[in-house]
Amino acid sequence: MLILKRRMMSITHTAWMAVMLVGPSFAAESPRPMNFANDIVPILTKANCNAGACHAKAGTGQRGFRLSLLGFEPQEDYEHIVKEEKGRRVFPPAPEQSLLLLKAANIVPHGGGKKLEPNSDGYRALVRWISEGMAYGTDADPKLTGIDVEPKRMSMKIKTAQQLKVTARYSDGSTRPITHLALYEPNDKSMAETTEEGVVKTLDIPGNVAVMVRYSGLVSVFSVSIPLGAPVDQLPATKNFIDQSVFANLKLIGVPPSPICDDSTFLRRVSLDIAGRLPTVDETKAFFTSKEPDKRDRAIESLLSSPDYADYFANKWTALLKNRRDAASDITANFAFHSWVRDSLLANTPYDQIVRQVLAATGTISGNPAVAWFKRVKEPYLQMEDVAQLFLGVRMQCAQCHHHPFERWSQQDYYSLTAFFSQVGRKATTTAGEDLVFHKRGIAQTENKKTKQPVKPAALGSPTLDIPADEDPRLRLVDWMADKTNPFFAKSLVNRYWKHFFKRGLIEPEDDIRDTNPPTNPELLDALEKHFIDSGFDLKAVVRVIAQSHTYQLSSTPNEFNAVDRQNFSHFYPKRMQAEVMLDSIDQLTGGKTDFADLPAGTRAIALPDNSYTRSSPFLKVFGRPESASVCECERVQSSSLAQSLHLMNAADVKAKLTAAGGRAEQITKAEMPEPKRIRELYLAAFSREPNADEVRISETHVAKPRADAQGKPLDSQRSKRLGYEDLLWALLNTKEFLYNH
């Protein structure tokens, strides 16, 4: 029997196809021959055989067997399965003895474990395909055109389940149920989970969650609204369209919002978020005593008009635009580019113009600082990836090697978008560290690395362009980006700014905009996008409308119902100060100073031009200032750590600020005012609020406590009191109330 089997294995697959086509077993199966792409690849995908951690591992596959990621290249997969290794993976005379099935069912030891149960639908389909002669299919076979999910959208109560039904549509008008073959993944696993059979189960967090349904390279979405169902009897007054959308959603899902915050909380919050600093004691006192009904709006305008706004947002944008210093010769470019970005923000240059000046820049850094971006990001494919992620909110990196697993973008889309940067030339000048960036006249030569064919420039979702050789393709790209109908440009910006103020974006992550990752409040995102476009891409207008909304001004203290809410903005979500803001705030509170190389005395941390200062500052490093190596906001560390706590409590630089000559502790000790007033001044400086009676009593007691030196000798009252105020400052800056914007 073994000899017969070996002889049969030596027969070519072509011969076996002929045998099976005329044999009785084929007629007994089905009038429709199986198609590899339509019928077999989905089985392999469902079983995770072509996942990145298995046989679709980049470059090599797994243990000599390679498949394309998620089956995006079925022709290649067919070659690997049927023809590679002399066809050892399939055995038509006895399909169940095929290595493909023996491994998948773990009958023969398989490193990936059991992927298919014998006699399961997928197993039987593979047996049938092999017995039919392993046909790939013909051009006449129906092509998959789409998938439908039922229901498409619905409301589900907390901790309930819903079975989905997924149907595939084909080019001949036929349909096929594929619920058992589709893959399911919620975009927020803390709100919902799914089974392999397409059952969606909600958890205990209310809000909106989407389940991505994937099948054979196509995706669809099931959207779920999970109401808490609590009574929403009273809502704050609406200030603008933001409140209308947010409060309508809260009423729909039954999550009552917290009340509007008090004046001290608002002033501190908005100063940190717009200007990257604490309000001064004088600003706080003036705000408290003001009787103007629109004093909050006035405070917003004052902050937007200040240089602090430009410093803070320049700090944000230059980090995302990779204003790195990797060599001493970079310093000119770093300073020039940072100054240009800051000046553009201070002058409120429209966002589309800022982007145009960066992406289409030519010349030298001394003549046009915007070209510094091309000094840092040199390769066309990196330029394209950064532009897509930063300005369009689209992550294209995956599409360089294969079709995007969660989107419609292909390798052709990747290289077509890259082609816009194929004619950027660069050459050194006589000035150290300065390059000349110019448009190389000629035909774009971008090549699809897989097909080896040249590609023409094409914007995402747009036809290819025939651009004359003497025209810079980048101009066409920025024209498309700034067009009012562009589905990504304005949406990406408002979502990014929303996250700046609210800790999380309407789409999260903020730079991953796709159909399979819908916003938690689509109506609000659309309204923000329209407002930004109608304003002429006015960045200050975005900041203004967000900060003026009562949604932004809600208290951070949750009520009995909304404490679990993490995406509907029923209350303000506290966020830890950024590293630079925290360092400046500690300086402001203590009266200490931080000196930075090559910068004037008194330069604040939020005004630092590049990443080199992170390396030279232990404080900025431990609190997560980014190295400007990525366009992802995630490079900035906002989580807390033991190292951060220890630094605040024990580090020499913090201690030096507390004890600085002429600092806050010395000034408050010498001030001619009663003790309660001194303590009031400290609380106003740290928290922008008055201390309560207990805080005054505890503080007075500690400050008045007698102290001795290291030898046990009593200190004079003035020295003892100053040490008491140093202790008090130390205690205040180590509180969550100080370290967090709330």
N, C-alpha and C positions, 0 to 999 in steps of 0.2 A: 504493500500500500504506500509505503514511504517512497519507493522508487517511482511508482506511478505519479505520486504527487509532485515529485521533483521534475519529472518529464513534462507534466502539465504546466508547471511554472515557467518552463523554458519557451512555451508558445508565446508569440507576440501578442500584445493587447489588441492589435488590429484584428488578428485572427479570432480572438475570443469574442470581440464585438460581433463579428460575422456569425459565429456559432450561436450566440445568445439571441441575435435578431431573428433567426429562423427557428429557434427552439421553442418548445411548448411553454416554458416557464415565462417568457416575455408576454405571451398572449394572455396568460392568467393574471397578470398584474394590473395594468391600467392602460387605457388607450393613450395617455399622455406620457411620453418619455420624460425621465427626470432631467433636470437642468442643473449643472454644478453650481452656478452662481445663485440661482433661485432657491434650490432645495438643499444643497449640501453645506455651503458656506454658513448659512444661519445656524446650522446644528453645531458646527465647530465654534462659532462665536458664542452661542449660548453656553457651551461647555467650557468656555474660557481657554480653549486650545490656542486661539490666536490673540491672546492677551499679551501685553508687553512683558509680563513677568514669566511667560511660558514660551511657546514656540514662535512668538512674534518679537522676541527679545531683539533689541536693535543690533543689526549687523550680523549676528551669528545664529539667531534662533536658539534652539535648545537641543543639545545632544545630537547634533547633526541633522535635525529636522527643522526646517524654517518655514514659517507662514507669514503672510502680510498682516500688519496690524489690523485687527477687527475685520479682516477679509476684504479690505479695500482694493486689493489687486487679485481678483479671483483667477485670472489667467496664470499668474505666477504660482498661486497655490495649487492649481491643477497640475502644473508641471512638477512641482515638488512631490505631490502625493502619488501621481500616476506614473510618471516617467523617471523620476530621480531614483538613484540607487538600483537601477535595472528593474524598477517596478516592484521592489520587495515589500512595499507597504500595502499592496492590495493583491488578492488572490481570487480571481473570478470563479475557478472551479468549485471552491468552497469558501464563499464570502465570509462566513463566520470565523474562518481561520486567517483572515487578513490581519497583518500586523497592526494596521490602523485601528481595527476593532479590538484586537486582543489587548493592546495597550490602553485604549480608551476605557475599556471595561475592567482594567486592572487584572485581567486573567494572566497576562504576562506582566511581571513587575514593571511598574511605571512610576517614575519620579514624581509626577504630578498627581498620583493617586487615581481613584476611580472618577472618571468624567461622565460615563454613560452607564446606565443600568441595562443589562441584557434584556431584550424584549421591550425596552422603552420605545417610544415613537421615533426618537432620533436614531436609536440603534437599528431599528427595523428599516428606516429610510436609507441608512448607509448600506445595509445588506442588500436592499433592493437595487440601489444605484450600482453597486459593484456587480451584482448578478446581471444587470442590464448591459454591462460592458463599460462602465465608467465613462459615459459620454459627457463631454463638456457642454454640449448644446449647440444650437445653430443660431444664425442671425435672425431666423424667422421665429424663434421662440419668443414668447411674451416677455417684455422687460418690466421690471419693477418700477413703478412711477410714483408711488406714495404710500404712506401708511396712515390709517385713521384710528383714533383712540376714542372709545366710548366708555363713560361720558367724557366730554372734553373739559368741562368745568363744573364744579358743584361745591356745595357747602356740606361739611361733615362735622359732626360733633366730636368733642374730645374723646379719645380712646374708642373709636369705632373703626370699622373696616369696610372697604369697598372693592369689589372685584372689577377689574378693568377688562375690556374687550378690545383687542387690537386686530385690525384687518388690513391686509396688504392689497393694493390696487395694481393692476398690470395694464400694459399698453393695449391689450386686446379687449379691455373692458371687463375682464374677469376679476374676481376677488378671491381671497383665501384667508381663513382665520389663522392668525399667527400668535395668539396670546401666549401659547406655551413656548414659543421660540424667541419672543422679544426680550430685551433686557430693560430693567427698571432701576432708576436711581433718583432719589429725592435730592433737591438742591440744599435742603437743610435737614440733616439727619437727626437733629434734636426735636424736630416737629413731626416727622413722619418716617416710617420705614416700609419697605416693600418685600414681598416674597418673590421667588422665581416664577411663580404662577401668575403674577400680576395682581396680587391682593395688596392694596394700600391700607396701612394701619396708621391712624393719627395717634400722636402721643399727647402730652398734657400741657403743651404750650399753644396758646391761641395765635391766630394770625393767618398769613397766606404762605403756602408752600407749593412748589411745582415738582412734579415727578417727570423726569425725562424718560421717554420710551424710545429705545433704539433698536433698529432692525435693518440689517444689510446696508449699512451706510446712510440710512435715512433716520431722521429723528422727529418726534412729535412730543407734545407736552400735555400732561393732565394737571390742571390747576385746581387747588383745593383752598377753600376758605374755611378756617377752623374757628368758629365763634366761641367766645367764653360764655356769652349769654347773660352777663351781668347787666343790671339796669343802668342805662345812661340817661339819666333824667335831666342833668344840667351840664351844659358845655360852656367853656369860656367863649366870650365874644370873638367873632372872626375878624381878623385884621386885614387879611388878603386871601388870595386864592389858595395859598398853602394851607391855611387853616380850614378852608372849605373842604379840601380833599382829605386832609388828615382826620378831621373831626367826623366827616361822613363815614370814613372807613371804620373809625372807632365805634361809632353808633351801630354800624352794620355787624361788626363782630362782637359787640357787647363788651367793650373794654372801656370803662370810664377813665378819662384823663385826670391827671393831678392838677391842682390849681396853678394859677400864674405865680411865679416866684416873686419874692420881695425885691425892693430896690437894690439892696446891698448885693444880693446874689446876682441880679441881672448885670449890674455895673461890673462886677468882678468877672463874670462869665464873658461878657461881650468884649471887655478889654483884652482878656487873654486870647480870645478867638480871632479878633480882628487885628490887634496891635501886638500880640505876643508878649504882653507885659501886664503886671498888676496895675490897677489904678493907684494914683498917688493919694496920700492922706488928704491933701487939699481938694483933689477932684472928688473924692468920696464925700467930704463934708459939703461941698457945693452942690453935689447931686442930691444929698439928703434934704438940704434946705430949700431946694428949688421947688416952686409951686406950679411950674409950667406943666400943662396937661400932656404935652408932647416931649417931655424931657428925655424919654428913652430914645425917641427918634433923633433928637438933637445930639445925644451922646454917640449914637451910631455914626451920624454925619461927621462929628468932630474926629472920631477915630479914623474914619475913611479918608479924611483930608490930611491926616498926620503922616509924617515920614515913617512913623513906626509901622503903619500898614504896609508901606512899600518894602520896608526892611523884612518884615515877617513873611510876606508872600514871595518875595524874591528868594528868601531862604528856602522856601518850599520848592519853587520852580527850578532854581539852579541845581538843587540836589537831584531832581528828577531828570534834568537835562545833562546830568553827568559832568558837572563842572569840577573835574578832578585835577589834583596836582600830583602827578607821578614823578616829576622831575623838577629841579630848581628852575629850569627854563620855562616852565608852564606858568609861572607867577604872573607874567604880563597878561596872558590870555585869561587866566582865572579872574583877575581883578577887573579887566575890561569887560568881560562877559557878565559878571555879577553886576557891575555898575549899569550896564546897558539894560539888563532885565529890571533892576530896581527903578531906574529912571522911566522905563516904559510903564511900569505899574503906577508910579507916582503921577505920571501924566495921564493915566487911564487910557493908554493906547488900546484900541479895540483888540480883542483876543485874536480875531482872524488875521489882523495885520501883524501882530507879534509872531504868530505861527508862520505867516508868509515870509517875514523877514529872516526867520531862522532857517526854514527849509529851502528857500530859494537864494540863500546868501552867496555872494561872490566877493572877492577882494581879499584884503589882509585884515588881520585882527585890529591893527592900529587904525585902519580906515573904516572898518565895518566890524565891530565886535561880535556881531551875530554869527560870523563864520567860525567862531571858536567851537561851536557844536561839531562841525565837521573835523576839527582837529582831534576831538575825542572819539567820535564815532566814524570810523574810516571806511569800513566795508559796506558796499551797497545793501547787502542782505541785512546787516545789523542796523543800518539806517532805516530800512523799511520796517523791521520788527519793532524798533523803538517808536517810530512814528505811529504805527498801527496801534500799539498798546497805549501810548501816552496820549495821543490826540484823538484816537477813534475808539478806544476802549475795546480793541479786538486783539486777541492773542494769536499771532500767526505762526509762532515758532514750530508748532506741531506739523504744520502743513509743508515744511521744508522737506520732510522725508515721506510723508504719507498724508492722505486725506484727513482733515481735522476730525477727531473722533466725536466731537459734540456739535459740530457746525457744518455748514455747507461748503467751506473753503477747501479747495484742492491744491495740489502741488502747482498746477498751472496758475491758480490765483496768486499763490505765493510769489512765483517768479515774475508774473505780470506786474505785480505791485512793486517788486524790486526793480523792475526795468526803468521806473521813473528816476532812479538814482544812478543809472549806468553811465551817464555822461558827466559825472562830477569829477573834475580833475584837481590835482593837488600837487604843488611843488614847493620846495623850500625856498626861502628868501635869504637875504644876507643878514637878517635880524634873527638872532638865536630864538628858537621856540616859536617862530612865526611862519606860517605857510600861506601861500597864495591859493585860494580856492577859486576855480573857474569852471565854466561850461565848456566841455570838450565837444566841438562841433563834429558831428558824424552820426552814423546809424548806431542805435543802441544794440549792444551785443550780448544782452543777458540770455543765458541758456538754461533751459529746464534740465537740471542735473540728472533726471531720470530718463527723459526721452531723448536727451542730447539735441533737442531742437531749439532754435532761437525763438524768443517770445517777444511780443510787442507790449508796450505799457498798457495797463488796463486797471482802472480803479475797481474796488470791490463791488461786485454785482453789476458792473458796467461793461460794455463792449470794448474791444481793443481799439487803440488809437493809432492813426498814422500821423506821426509828428514829424514835421520837416527837420532835416538834419541841423539847421541853424537855429532851431528853437529849443530852449531849455525845457525838457519834459517836466521838471519840478514845478514850473509855472502852471502847467495843466493840472497837476496833482493838487496844488493849493487852491486852484479855482474850483475843483470838484469838492474839496473839503469844506470850503466856505460857502458853498451853494446852500441856499435856505432849505432845499429839499434833501440835503445829505442826512441819512438816517443815523449817523454815528457822531459827527463832530460836536455839535452843540449838546447832545445828550450825554456824551462822555464828560464834558466839562461840568455841567450842572450836577451830575451824579458824583463827580470827584469833590466838588465844593460842598455838596450836601454832607458827604462823609466827614469833611473837615469840621463841620459844625455839629454834627449829630453822632459822631463816632462810627456809624455804619452807613453805607450807601443804600439808596433805594434798590440798586443792584449791587450785590456783594459776591465776590470782590469788585471793587469799583472799576477795574479795568478789564472786566470779562463780560462784555455785553454780547449776548447771543440769544437766539430764540428759545433755547433750552434753559436759560437762566433769567426768567422774567423778573421785572421789578415787583417789589412788595405792594407798591401803590402805582399802577400804570398811569392812572389819570393824573396824578401829581407829577410824575416824571415828564409826561407829555406837556403839561402846563408850564413847568419850569423851562423845558426846552424851547417852547414857543416864546415865553417871556424873554429869554436870553437872545433869541434870534431877532425878535421885534425891537429889542433895545439896541441893536447894532453890535452885538457881541460885547456888551459893556460888562466887564468883570465886577466893577463896583456895584452895578445894578443887581447882580446875583447875590452878592454879599448883603446888600441893603434889604432886599425882599426877604431873605432868609432870616436875618437878624431882627427885622421888624415884626415877623410873624409871632403870634401868640404860641404857636407850636414850639418855637425855639425858646420862648420865655416861660415854658412850663417848669414847675418845680421838679427837682430831681428826686424828691421824696415820694416813693410810690404809695398808693392807697391799698386798701385790702384786696383789690381785684387786679391791679395792673403790674404787680411786682414781677410776674413771670414774663411780661412782654419785653421782647428784645428786637422787634422790627417794625412796630406800628407807631412808635414815637408818642406813646401815651404819657410819658414823662421824660425829662431830660436824662440822658445816659451819662453819668460822670466819666471823665476820662483823665488819665494821668497827664500832667504837664509834659510837653516835649523836653528833651534834654536841654536845649538852648534856652527855652523859656524858663525852665526851673533854675538854671544857673543864674540867669538875669534876675529872677524873682528873689533868689537868696541874696544876691548882691543888693537888690533894692531894699529888702527887709533889714539886712544887717548893716548896710552902709559900707560893706567891703567892696573890693574891686578885683576884677580879673583882667590881667594884662595878656595881650596876644601879640605875637611877633609881627613886625612890619605893619602894625596898625596903630592909629592914635590912641592915647590913653582914654579910657572911658568907652571904647567900642564895645557894644553889647554882643553877646553870643549869637543872637539872631541875625546880626549883620555880618557875620563871618563869610568871606567870599567863597571858600572852598573846603574840601574835606581834610586838608592837611592839619587843621586846627583840632580835629577830632583826635588825631594821633598824639598831639602834644598836650592834650587835656585829659587827665584821668577821669574827671567828672563827666565830660561829654562822652567819653568812651563807655563808661560803665552804665550810663543812662541811655545809650542806644542811638546817638546821632549817626545817621547813615554815612557810608563811605562814598556815596554817589556812584556806585558801580552798576546800578540798575535803574530802570524807569519805573520799577514797582514801589509803591508806597510801603510795601511790606518790609522793605529793607530797614525802615525806621523801627526800632524796638520800643514798643509801648507797654510791654508786660513788666511786672515787678519781679525783683529777685533779691536774694539774701545779700548779694554783693552791694546792691543799691542801698539797702537798709544800713549795712555796716558802714558804707561810705558816709552817709548822712550823719551817723552817730559818732564816728570815730576819726574820719579822714582829717589829715592835717590842713588841707585847703579850706575845709568847712570851719574848722576851729579857728584858723587865722582870720576868717571873715567875722566871726563872732567877737573876737578880741581886738579887731583892728583899731588903731589909734584914730580918733575922730569918727568912729563908727556909731551905729545907732545906740549901742549899749552905753558908750561914753556920753553921747549927747543927751540921752534920756536921763542919765544919772545927774548931769549938771543942770538940767532944765529947771527953771523956777516955776514949778507947778506942783499941786498936791499929788500924792501917790496914785489915787484912783484915775486922775487925768493922764498920768504917765502910762498907766496900764491901758487906758482907753486908746491912746495914740498907737501903742504896739498892736492892738487888735485891729484897729483901722488899717494899719499898714499891712498886716498879714492876711486878714480875712475880709477887709472892707465892711466890717460890721462892729457894732458896739459889744463889749463883753457883758455877760450877764452877771448877776450879783455873786453867784458862787465863784465864777472865774475871777472876779475882782478880789474876792476874799482870799482865795487860795494863792493868787499871785502876790498879793500884799504880804501875806504871811511868809511866803518863801523869800521874797526880796528883803524883808526886815530881819530874817534869821541871822544871828551872829555867825561869823566864819573865822577860821584860823588858818594860818599859813602852814607850810609843810612841817615846820618845827613845833606846831601847836600853839604858836603865839597869836593872840587875837588880832584880827585886822581892824584898821580904823573903819568907821561907819561908811565913809564914802567908797572905799575900796570894796568893802563887803557888799554894799548895795550894787556896785557895778557888776560884781560877779553874779549877784542874784539876777540882774537883768540879762546877763549873758546866758545864764541857765534858762531863763524864761524864753529868750529868743530861740535857743536850741530846742526847747520843748515845742514851741509853736511851729517851727519849720519842719519838725518831724511828724506832724499830725497829717492825717489824710485830708483834713479840711484845707490845709495849705497846699499839699502836693497834687491835689486833684482839682480840675475845673468842674464845678458842679452847679 
